[in-house]
């Protein structure tokens, strides 16, 4: 039987005081805008996705593969 996390633990056993840092600026994340610390950091990340700065690399296709 697995051990229970402490009573003050959040998701995945994290304590409330040790929340994950914001992926944009590194400040502690806010519950209202998780995983970001503020609406500004959330919007910066969204802009990066929409402008194509976050890209998953893949192999180039040959014209013959299109057939």
URJODA-V413449 format. One record per residue. N is the residue number from 0. RES is the residue in three letters. SS is DSSP state (H for helix, E for strand, - for the rest). PHI is phi in whole degrees, 0 to 359 (NA if undefined). Layout:
n=N res=RES ss=SS phi=PHI
n=N res=RES ss=SS phi=PHI
//
This chain:
n=0 res=UNK ss=- phi=NA
n=1 res=UNK ss=- phi=290
n=2 res=UNK ss=- phi=289
n=3 res=UNK ss=- phi=279
n=4 res=UNK ss=- phi=290
n=5 res=UNK ss=- phi=302
n=6 res=UNK ss=- phi=299
n=7 res=UNK ss=- phi=269
n=8 res=UNK ss=E phi=278
n=9 res=UNK ss=- phi=265
n=10 res=UNK ss=H phi=300
n=11 res=UNK ss=H phi=60
n=12 res=UNK ss=H phi=79
n=13 res=UNK ss=- phi=284
n=14 res=UNK ss=E phi=282
n=15 res=UNK ss=H phi=297
n=16 res=UNK ss=H phi=282
n=17 res=UNK ss=H phi=248
n=18 res=UNK ss=- phi=292
n=19 res=UNK ss=- phi=293
n=20 res=UNK ss=E phi=286
n=21 res=UNK ss=- phi=298
n=22 res=UNK ss=- phi=292
n=23 res=UNK ss=- phi=270
n=24 res=UNK ss=- phi=241
n=25 res=UNK ss=- phi=92
n=26 res=UNK ss=- phi=287
n=27 res=UNK ss=E phi=300
n=28 res=UNK ss=- phi=290
n=29 res=UNK ss=- phi=262
n=30 res=UNK ss=- phi=301
n=31 res=UNK ss=- phi=288
n=32 res=UNK ss=- phi=236
n=33 res=UNK ss=- phi=308
n=34 res=UNK ss=- phi=271
n=35 res=UNK ss=- phi=265
n=36 res=UNK ss=- phi=271
n=37 res=UNK ss=- phi=203
n=38 res=UNK ss=H phi=299
n=39 res=UNK ss=H phi=298
n=40 res=UNK ss=H phi=296
n=41 res=UNK ss=H phi=297
n=42 res=UNK ss=H phi=290
n=43 res=UNK ss=H phi=299
n=44 res=UNK ss=H phi=296
n=45 res=UNK ss=H phi=299
n=46 res=UNK ss=H phi=298
n=47 res=UNK ss=H phi=296
n=48 res=UNK ss=H phi=294
n=49 res=UNK ss=H phi=290
n=50 res=UNK ss=H phi=273
n=51 res=UNK ss=- phi=87
n=52 res=UNK ss=- phi=286
n=53 res=UNK ss=- phi=265
n=54 res=UNK ss=- phi=228
n=55 res=UNK ss=- phi=269
n=56 res=UNK ss=- phi=293
n=57 res=UNK ss=- phi=216
n=58 res=UNK ss=- phi=277
n=59 res=UNK ss=- phi=285
n=60 res=UNK ss=- phi=263
n=61 res=UNK ss=- phi=273
n=62 res=UNK ss=H phi=302
n=63 res=UNK ss=H phi=290
n=64 res=UNK ss=H phi=290
n=65 res=UNK ss=H phi=288
n=66 res=UNK ss=- phi=284
//
